[in-house]
Amino acid sequence: MNYSNKNYCIILAGGRGKRLWPSSRMERPKQFIDFFGTGRTQLQATFDRMASIIPQENIFVCTCKDYEHLVREQLPELPTHHLLSEPVTRNTAPAVAWAGVCIHRECADARIVILPSDQIIFNEKAFLKNVLDGLTFVSENDIMLTMGIKPSRPEPGYGYIQMGEPTPFQGISKVQSFTEKPERDFARVFMESGEFLWNTGMFLCNVLYLRQFLIDTIKDMPYRMADLLDMEPEEKRTLYVNEYFPAYPNLSMDKAALELSDNVYVMQCDFGWADLGTWHAIYECMQKQDDDNVIIDSEVMMDDCKGNIIKLPKGHIGIINGLEGYIVAEEGDVLLICKKSDSSSLIRKYVNEAGIRYGEKYI
């Protein structure tokens, strides 16, 4: 395949993954585990996918210092200076700003795709075509472009992007509005209107516009980051980041692009997507077995059970009778049994309470 040496990728891999507890733990969050038993972790699968259309030497990975060793262990092929280890967690926008400066040092007219490390892509061929089409679009237009998916259900755990005025480029429209995690009734209205797309958290832009976008949305942070362009050697730049990064705002790319910017567009995509964010969302997107149960890489005997999602460790056998609509997840020294419909808020509560009562090793 012919690569464009101006195409770059930023993979975001610093999340804690608390909503998938206990399978996702603080010491090894969801992006660093082989969640589906494929032989590759979510981070590795994302890297493999992007490396099929973007040169490996053009891929950056952003994580926090606690997970730097996991990235190095799982991606030995990643260039050392392309692993950006944040000294403190400041969400995704500051991480993207740092990566953007590093990319600008290498290629002043780069075009960039920014994506999480923990998403499920069902049609990789269609996904990669959409990425390449999007990179072509942003190379010619100074805008922020996000990738949206037509909703298949009224999922309250996702963000909803309203499509506005269409562009001459097929499938791309200006973003009219954005609603983060609406109530289910509103999500149903959005889905049935045909005007809304799910937010995938993936963004594309050219590197020069990325700088202007960050100046407009995060004020003084990009000016300090831009100083890195003139800094040599690498050690000096690292010291600079360690000194100033803690002062940066806690701001996500989703909020910066979809709530704080009026120059954002959305591409309607159809590659099959799910956010590996909550147990309920995973249940909804996975193929169901008998009685609508979802069993993820586990050995389970189920009798008179319906609508459950089960994930157990290797070597463990689950025998379950009479259960309906539950999550059963075990990892290490923690077993979770929780109503699936209430899981998003309850799991955060249980993580916090378990940490206080039993210690951080259990979270």
N, C-alpha and C positions, 0 to 999 in steps of 0.2 A: 504494500500500500504506500502511496505517496504521502509523505507528511509535509505539513507546512511548518517550517521552523519558527514561525511567528505565533503559533498556537501554544498556549500555556494552560496549566490547570492548577487550581488550588483546592486541595482536599482538606476539609475541616474535621479534625479527629480529636478534639479536646473535651468532648462532652462526658458527663458522669453517668448518664443512662439510668437514673434512679427509677424511672417509671417501668422498667423491665426487671426490677429487683424481684427475686434474688438471683436470677440467672445473670443479670448484669450487676456487678459488684464494684465498689470503689477502687479496689486494687486491679480489676480487669473489667472495664466497662464493655458494653455490647459491641462496640466497633472492633474490639480485640478478641472476640470469641467466634468460634465456628458455630454460629447459632443453629444452622439448619443441617449440620453434618455433611457439608459438601467437601470438606478437606481444606477449605480456605476461610479465613476470618472475613468479617464484613469489610474491614479495611483492605485486606489483600484483594478481595473481589472487586472493590471499587478501583483500586490501583490497576489491576489487570484490565478492567473494562476501559479505563481512560488511556492506558498505554497502548491499546490497539489502534488509537487514532492520533495520539499525541506522543511525541518522543519522550522516553523516560527522563531524559535530562531536562525536560521542560515542565516536570511535575514537582510541585511543592506540597508538603504536608505540614499543617499547623496543628500543634497539640500543646498540652501543658507539660511542665517539667516533670510531673509525677509519671507521665506516660511516655516520656522520651525513649526509655529503654525498650518499651514494647514496640514502638514504631521501628526502632533500629533492628530489633529481633525479627520482626515480621516482614520488613521491607529492606533487606540488606542491599538491594539494587538501587535504592534511593540515594542520590548524591548527598554527601554529608551536609553540605551547606544549604541543601534544599529542605532540611528538617528544621522548622522554626519552632522552638520550644519556649512558650510564653512563661515568664517568671511568675506571673499570677494570672488567674482566670479573669478575663474581661469581656467575655462573650465573643461573638464572631466578627463584628465590624473592626475592632482594633487589630485582630489577627489578620484580616484581609488587607488592612492598610499596610501592615508590615510586609506581608507577602507581595503586595503590589509594588512597593518600593524596590524590593529585591528583584522582581521581574523587570521593572523599568531599568535597572542597572544593566540587565542582560540584553534587553530588546526594547528600544524606545517606542516601537510601534506594535507591540504585542497585543494580541487579543486573548482574553482570559475567560475560562469557565470556572466557576466557583461552585463547589457542591459538598454536601455532607458525606461522611464515610459510611453511613449506616442505613442506606435506602435499598428497597427491593425493586429491581427492574426486571420485568417479565419478558419484554421484547427488546433485547439488547441491540439488534440490528436497527430497529426503528429509532431507538434512543440515540445511538451514535450518529445516525443521519440528522436527527434534529439538532444535536450539538454542533455538528459541522455547518449546518445551514445557519444556525444562530451565530456562530463565530464569524461567518461571512457577513451577516447582517450588521453586527456591531463593529466590524472593521470599517464599514462605510457610514456608520451613524453614531453620533455621540449621545448614546442613551444607555440606560440600564435595562437589560432584557431578562425577564424571568421565564421559566418554563412552567406551564400550567396543564393540569390534567382534568378532563371532563369528569365530574363526580358520578360515581356509580351507586351511591347511597348517601343518605343524609348524615354524614359522619360529623359529630360535633367536635372531634378532637383535631380537626384540620383547619387551616386558614382558607378563606374564600376570596378569590380575586374577581371583581366584576370587570368584564371586558367593555371597553368604550369604543371610541372611533377606530375603525380598521385602517390599516396602512395598505399601500399597494403591494407589500410583500405578503404573500398568501399565508394566512394563519396567524399573523401578528397584529395585535391591536394595542391601543393605548390603554393603560390601566385606569379605570373609572373610580373604583373604590376598593377597599380591602377590609375584611372583617375577620378577626382572629378568633377561632374557636367559638362559634355562635352556639346558642341553644339548639337542640335538635329540631325544634319546630321551624326556626329560622333557617337552619341548614336545609331542611326539606323545601322550603320556599325558594331558596337560592338554587337548589338542584333542579327543581321543576321549571324555573324561569328560563333555563338555558343560557343565561347571561354570565354565569359564574364558573370559575375553574378552581380546582384545588391548588393551593400553593405548595410546590415541591421543595422550596428552599434552595433552588439552583438558580444562579445568576450568571449572565454573560455581559461583557463590556470590553472596550479597548482600554489599554493601560493609561492613556492620557485622560480619558474621561473618568476613569476610576479615581484619579487624583482629584479632579474637580468635584465629583460626586461626594467624596469624603470631606472636602473643604466645606461644601454646602451643608452637609448633614451633621458633621462632628466638629465643626468650627476649627479650633486651633490645632487639633491633633495632627493633621496631615503636614502642617508646616514643620513641626518637629521631626516627623517621620522623614520628610524630604531631605533633612540634613544628612541622613544616612547615605544619600546618593554620592556624596563627596568624601565619605569616610573610608579610609584605608589604615591599617589592615582590618581583617575580619574581626579580630579581637576587640578593636576599638568600637566597631559597630555593636558588638554584643554587649559591651559595657554600657553603651548608650541606651540600648533597649532595656536592659535590666534597671537602669536608673529612672527612665521616664514611663515605662509601660504601666506601672501601678497607678499612675495619675490619669490614665485614659478612662473614658466613661464605659460603663457596663452596657453595651449596646449591641443588639443583634443586627445582622444584615437584613433580616426580614423587616424589622421595624424601620431601619434606616432607609431602605429602598421603597417599601410599600406604604409607609405611613409618613415619612419625613421628606420624601422626594415627589415632585410632580413630573419628573421626566423618566418615568418607568413604563415599559411596555411588556406585554405578555405574549408568548407563543403558545398556541393551543397544540398540545402534543397528545399522542395516542400510543405510547409505548408500554402501557401497563405499569403502574407504580404503586408503591405503598411505603409509608414511613415506618421504619422499625422503631417506633416510639412507645407504643402502648400495647399491652396484651390484647385489648379489645380490637385495636386496629389490625393487628396481625391475624387475629381470628377471622375478621371480616374478609381479609384478602386471600386467605389460604384455602386450598381445596379441602372440602369437607369429606369425612369418612361417614360410616354408618351413623345414623341419628345425629348428624350435623356436628360430630366431634372433630376436633383438630388435634392430632398427635404429632409433636415436633421431635423427630430424631430420638424417640423413646420407645421402650418396651412396656406395653400396657395391655392388660386385660380389662375390658369394660363390659358391664352388664347393667341393663336398664339405665343407661346414662344418655344424656342429650345436651347438645350445645355447649360442650366444655372445650377448653384448650389445656393441653397437658404437655409439660416439658420436664423430664427427669434426667438425672446424670447417667452416663454410661455405666453399665453394670448393675443398675437398679431396676427392679421390676415393680410396676404399679398394678394393683388389683383394686378396681373401683366399682362400687355398686350404688345405684340409685341417686346419682349426682346429676344435677341439671343446671346449666348456666354458670359454671364456675371456672376459675383458673386454678390449676394445680401445678405449681412450679417449685422445684427443689434444686438447690445448688449448694454444695459443701455442707455447711452446718445450719442451713436455713431451709425450712419448708413453708411455702405460702399456699393457703387455701382461701380463696377470696371470690366473692360474687363478681362475675365478669362485667356486669353493667355498671358497677360502682368503682371499678378498679383504679381509674386515673387519680382521683382525689384520695382514695383510701390508701393506696400504696405509698404515696408521699408521706402520709400520716404515719403509717407503720414503719417506714424507714427511719423517720425521725425518732419515734418512740423506742424502736429497737436499739438505736444508737445510744439513746439516753439511758435506757434500762440495762442493757447488756454490754455496751461498749462498741466502739467504731469497727472492730473486726467483723461484726455481724452485718455491716452495711457495705 
